[in-house]
Amino acid sequence: MLSNKRIQELELVMEFEKVEECFKEVSSWIENVGRKRLKETVNLDDSLEMLLQAQKQFKEFDLVASEYCRRGQEALKKMNQWEDLSFVDVHSYRVKLQTYEDELEDFCTQLDETRHRVCETVRLYEFFDRVRQGICCTEQGVKS
């Protein structure tokens, strides 16, 4: 039994190292690229044309960011099997995993919120543009 426990612990350590390597890559991208790009989308431009350009750029970023989020979430799913290993001391690994999970969840939530905000802002600007065009057409009709 002791031998089996040690083998499981070794397997767990090896699996954790793979996950940790993946998470280091994901975390590095989040810190060096992802968060900076999200901050850039805080101030959206005042014209519909500029806003549509910002939306296009955000969509390109969103594809890459979503892939990093997916990779991080898949790595976390691999570690869900640890819950069954109650007799193996995995506390230190769980602490690290919780840190990774919190960081990933925070970034993915910010990404979702930014995606929604950009989309809603574009819709609002398009609505106001249609209203403005309608007012202009109405004014021209009244003048004629």
KEKE-3310 file (N, C-alpha, C; in steps of 0.2 Angstrom, whole numbers, plus 5000, padded with zeros to 4 digits):
npx = (5004:5010:5019:5011:5005:5016:5019:5008:5009:5021:5017:5007:5015:5022:5012:5007:5018:5018:5006:5009:5019:5011:5003:5011:5015:5003:5000:5010:5007:4995:4999:5009:5003:4989:4982:4986:4981:4968:4966:4969:4957:4948:4945:4935:4934:4926:4919:4909:4915:4928:4926:4921:4933:4940:4933:4935:4949:4949:4941:4950:4961:4953:4951:4963:4965:4955:4958:4970:4963:4955:4965:4971:4960:4957:4969:4967:4956:4962:4968:4957:4956:4963:4956:4951:4961:4963:4971:4984:4996:4992:4991:5000:5001:4988:4986:4994:4988:4975:4979:4983:4970:4962:4968:4967:4953:4949:4955:4948:4935:4936:4939:4927:4918:4923:4922:4908:4905:4911:4904:4891:4893:4896:4883:4875:4881:4878:4864:4862:4868:4859:4847:4852:4854:4840:4834:4841:4836:4823:4823:4827:4816:4806:4811:4810)
npy = (4994:5006:5008:5009:5021:5030:5028:5034:5047:5051:5050:5060:5071:5072:5074:5086:5094:5095:5102:5113:5119:5122:5131:5141:5146:5151:5160:5169:5174:5180:5190:5198:5201:5199:5206:5219:5222:5221:5233:5243:5243:5250:5263:5268:5274:5289:5290:5281:5274:5273:5265:5254:5249:5247:5237:5227:5224:5220:5208:5200:5199:5193:5181:5174:5176:5169:5156:5154:5155:5143:5133:5134:5131:5118:5112:5113:5105:5092:5091:5089:5076:5074:5076:5064:5058:5057:5051:5055:5067:5082:5095:5106:5107:5109:5122:5130:5127:5133:5146:5148:5145:5155:5166:5164:5163:5176:5183:5178:5181:5195:5196:5192:5201:5213:5210:5209:5223:5230:5225:5229:5243:5246:5242:5252:5264:5262:5262:5276:5282:5278:5284:5298:5299:5297:5309:5318:5316:5318:5332:5337:5333:5341:5354:5354)
npz = (5000:5004:4994:4983:4986:4986:4972:4966:4971:4965:4951:4952:4955:4943:4933:4938:4936:4922:4920:4927:4919:4908:4914:4918:4905:4901:4911:4910:4897:4900:4909:4902:4890:4889:4900:4897:4885:4887:4896:4886:4880:4888:4886:4874:4857:4851:4839:4828:4817:4822:4833:4827:4821:4833:4838:4829:4830:4844:4842:4836:4845:4855:4850:4852:4866:4871:4867:4875:4888:4886:4886:4898:4906:4902:4907:4921:4922:4921:4933:4941:4945:4956:4967:4971:4977:4991:5001:4998:5000:4995:4997:4995:4982:4978:4983:4975:4963:4965:4965:4952:4946:4951:4945:4932:4931:4935:4924:4913:4916:4915:4902:4896:4901:4895:4881:4881:4884:4873:4863:4866:4867:4853:4847:4853:4848:4835:4835:4839:4828:4818:4822:4822:4808:4804:4810:4803:4790:4792:4795:4782:4774:4780:4777:4763)
capx = (5000:5014:5022:5006:5004:5022:5019:5003:5012:5025:5012:5004:5020:5024:5006:5007:5023:5015:5000:5012:5022:5006:5000:5016:5015:4996:5000:5015:5004:4990:5002:5013:4999:4982:4979:4988:4976:4961:4967:4968:4950:4944:4943:4933:4933:4919:4915:4907:4920:4934:4924:4921:4940:4943:4930:4938:4955:4947:4939:4957:4964:4948:4952:4969:4964:4950:4962:4973:4958:4953:4971:4971:4954:4959:4974:4964:4952:4966:4969:4951:4956:4966:4951:4950:4967:4963:4976:4990:4997:4992:4989:5004:4999:4981:4987:4997:4982:4970:4981:4982:4963:4960:4971:4963:4945:4949:4956:4942:4929:4937:4938:4920:4915:4926:4918:4901:4905:4913:4898:4885:4895:4895:4876:4873:4883:4875:4858:4862:4869:4853:4843:4854:4852:4833:4833:4843:4831:4816:4824:4828:4810:4803:4814:4808)
capy = (5000:5012:5008:5012:5028:5033:5029:5039:5053:5052:5052:5066:5076:5072:5077:5093:5098:5097:5107:5120:5122:5125:5137:5146:5149:5155:5166:5174:5178:5185:5196:5202:5203:5199:5212:5226:5223:5223:5240:5247:5244:5253:5270:5266:5280:5292:5289:5274:5271:5271:5260:5247:5247:5244:5230:5222:5223:5216:5202:5197:5198:5189:5174:5172:5176:5164:5150:5154:5153:5136:5129:5135:5127:5111:5110:5113:5099:5087:5091:5087:5069:5074:5076:5057:5055:5059:5049:5057:5074:5086:5102:5111:5107:5112:5129:5132:5126:5138:5152:5148:5145:5162:5171:5162:5165:5183:5186:5176:5185:5202:5196:5191:5208:5217:5207:5212:5230:5232:5224:5234:5250:5246:5242:5259:5269:5261:5265:5283:5284:5277:5290:5304:5299:5298:5316:5322:5314:5321:5339:5338:5333:5347:5360:5353)
capz = (5000:5004:4988:4978:4988:4983:4965:4965:4973:4959:4945:4953:4954:4936:4930:4941:4932:4915:4921:4929:4914:4904:4917:4917:4899:4901:4916:4907:4892:4903:4912:4898:4884:4890:4904:4894:4879:4890:4898:4881:4877:4893:4883:4867:4854:4851:4833:4826:4813:4826:4837:4824:4821:4839:4839:4825:4834:4850:4840:4834:4852:4859:4848:4855:4873:4872:4867:4882:4893:4885:4887:4906:4909:4901:4912:4927:4922:4922:4940:4945:4947:4962:4972:4973:4980:4998:5005:4996:5002:4989:4999:4992:4975:4978:4984:4968:4958:4967:4963:4945:4944:4953:4940:4925:4931:4934:4917:4908:4918:4913:4895:4895:4902:4890:4875:4881:4884:4867:4858:4868:4865:4846:4846:4855:4843:4828:4836:4839:4821:4814:4825:4819:4801:4804:4811:4797:4784:4794:4794:4775:4772:4782:4773:4756)
cpx = (5004:5017:5017:5005:5010:5021:5013:5005:5017:5022:5009:5009:5022:5018:5006:5012:5021:5010:5004:5015:5017:5004:5005:5016:5008:4997:5005:5011:4999:4993:5005:5009:4992:4979:4981:4983:4970:4961:4966:4961:4945:4941:4941:4932:4926:4916:4914:4912:4926:4932:4923:4928:4942:4939:4933:4945:4954:4945:4945:4960:4959:4949:4958:4968:4960:4954:4966:4969:4956:4959:4971:4966:4955:4964:4971:4959:4956:4967:4963:4952:4960:4962:4950:4956:4968:4968:4983:4990:4998:4991:4993:5002:4992:4981:4989:4991:4977:4972:4981:4975:4960:4962:4967:4956:4945:4950:4950:4936:4930:4937:4931:4916:4917:4922:4911:4900:4906:4907:4892:4887:4894:4887:4873:4875:4879:4867:4857:4864:4863:4848:4845:4853:4844:4831:4835:4838:4825:4817:4824:4821:4805:4805:4811:4801)
cpy = (5006:5013:5011:5019:5032:5034:5034:5046:5056:5054:5059:5072:5077:5076:5085:5097:5100:5102:5114:5123:5125:5131:5143:5150:5154:5161:5171:5178:5183:5191:5201:5204:5204:5205:5219:5227:5225:5230:5244:5248:5247:5260:5268:5273:5282:5292:5282:5271:5269:5265:5254:5245:5244:5238:5225:5220:5219:5209:5197:5195:5193:5182:5171:5171:5170:5157:5149:5152:5146:5132:5129:5131:5120:5108:5109:5106:5093:5086:5089:5080:5069:5074:5069:5054:5058:5057:5051:5065:5078:5093:5107:5112:5111:5120:5133:5132:5131:5144:5153:5148:5152:5167:5170:5164:5172:5186:5184:5180:5192:5202:5196:5198:5213:5216:5210:5219:5233:5231:5228:5241:5251:5247:5249:5264:5268:5263:5272:5285:5283:5283:5296:5305:5300:5305:5320:5322:5318:5329:5341:5338:5339:5353:5360:5356)
cpz = (5000:4997:4983:4980:4985:4975:4963:4966:4967:4953:4946:4952:4946:4932:4932:4937:4925:4915:4923:4924:4909:4907:4917:4911:4898:4905:4913:4901:4895:4906:4907:4892:4886:4894:4901:4889:4882:4893:4892:4878:4882:4890:4876:4864:4853:4844:4831:4822:4817:4831:4834:4822:4827:4840:4835:4828:4840:4848:4839:4841:4856:4857:4851:4862:4875:4872:4873:4887:4893:4888:4895:4909:4908:4906:4919:4928:4923:4929:4944:4948:4954:4968:4975:4977:4987:5003:5003:4998:4996:4991:4996:4985:4974:4979:4978:4963:4959:4965:4956:4943:4946:4947:4934:4925:4931:4927:4912:4910:4915:4905:4893:4895:4897:4883:4875:4881:4877:4862:4860:4866:4857:4844:4848:4850:4837:4829:4835:4832:4817:4816:4822:4812:4800:4805:4805:4791:4785:4793:4787:4772:4774:4778:4766:4755)
residu = (MET:LEU:SER:ASN:LYS:ARG:ILE:GLN:GLU:LEU:GLU:LEU:VAL:MET:GLU:PHE:GLU:LYS:VAL:GLU:GLU:CYS:PHE:LYS:GLU:VAL:SER:SER:TRP:ILE:GLU:ASN:VAL:GLY:ARG:LYS:ARG:LEU:LYS:GLU:THR:VAL:ASN:LEU:ASP:ASP:SER:LEU:GLU:MET:LEU:LEU:GLN:ALA:GLN:LYS:GLN:PHE:LYS:GLU:PHE:ASP:LEU:VAL:ALA:SER:GLU:TYR:CYS:ARG:ARG:GLY:GLN:GLU:ALA:LEU:LYS:LYS:MET:ASN:GLN:TRP:GLU:ASP:LEU:SER:PHE:VAL:ASP:VAL:HIS:SER:TYR:ARG:VAL:LYS:LEU:GLN:THR:TYR:GLU:ASP:GLU:LEU:GLU:ASP:PHE:CYS:THR:GLN:LEU:ASP:GLU:THR:ARG:HIS:ARG:VAL:CYS:GLU:THR:VAL:ARG:LEU:TYR:GLU:PHE:PHE:ASP:ARG:VAL:ARG:GLN:GLY:ILE:CYS:CYS:THR:GLU:GLN:GLY:VAL:LYS:SER)
# end
